[in-house]
Amino acid sequence: GNKVEDFGVGFYTKYGDGGVDLSPIADLLKTEVFSLASHLGVVDSILDAKPT
């Protein structure tokens, strides 16, 4: 999907991705996350990395 749907659906690995008290980017679209990362100066090698 285009959003981080795990936060809305509730499928987590115990103490994994869902083990947070606050997730300020959970409701952002992926394009918004990349725009924010670029604005914050995240290096291109990270922005261009293939997902694993």
SVG drawing of the C-alpha trace seen along z (x, -y; Angstrom):
<svg xmlns="http://www.w3.org/2000/svg" viewBox="-7 -21 32 32">
<polyline fill="none" stroke="black" stroke-width="0.4" points="0.0,0.0 0.9,-3.6 0.7,-4.1 2.3,-2.2 -0.8,-0.1 0.6,2.0 -0.2,-0.8 -3.8,-0.8 -4.3,2.9 -2.4,4.0 -0.2,6.8 3.1,6.6 6.0,8.7 6.2,8.6 8.7,5.9 9.3,5.3 7.9,2.5 4.9,2.0 6.9,1.6 6.6,-2.2 4.7,-4.7 4.6,-7.3 4.8,-7.1 4.7,-10.6 5.0,-9.4 2.5,-6.5 -0.2,-8.4 2.0,-9.9 2.0,-8.7 5.3,-7.2 5.7,-10.2 5.4,-12.5 7.9,-10.5 10.4,-10.7 9.8,-14.5 10.3,-14.9 13.5,-12.8 14.8,-14.9 14.0,-18.1 15.9,-16.9 18.9,-16.1 18.8,-12.3 21.5,-11.2 20.5,-9.9 22.1,-6.5 19.4,-5.9 16.6,-7.5 17.4,-5.4 18.0,-2.1 15.9,0.8 13.4,2.1 14.3,5.3"/>
</svg>
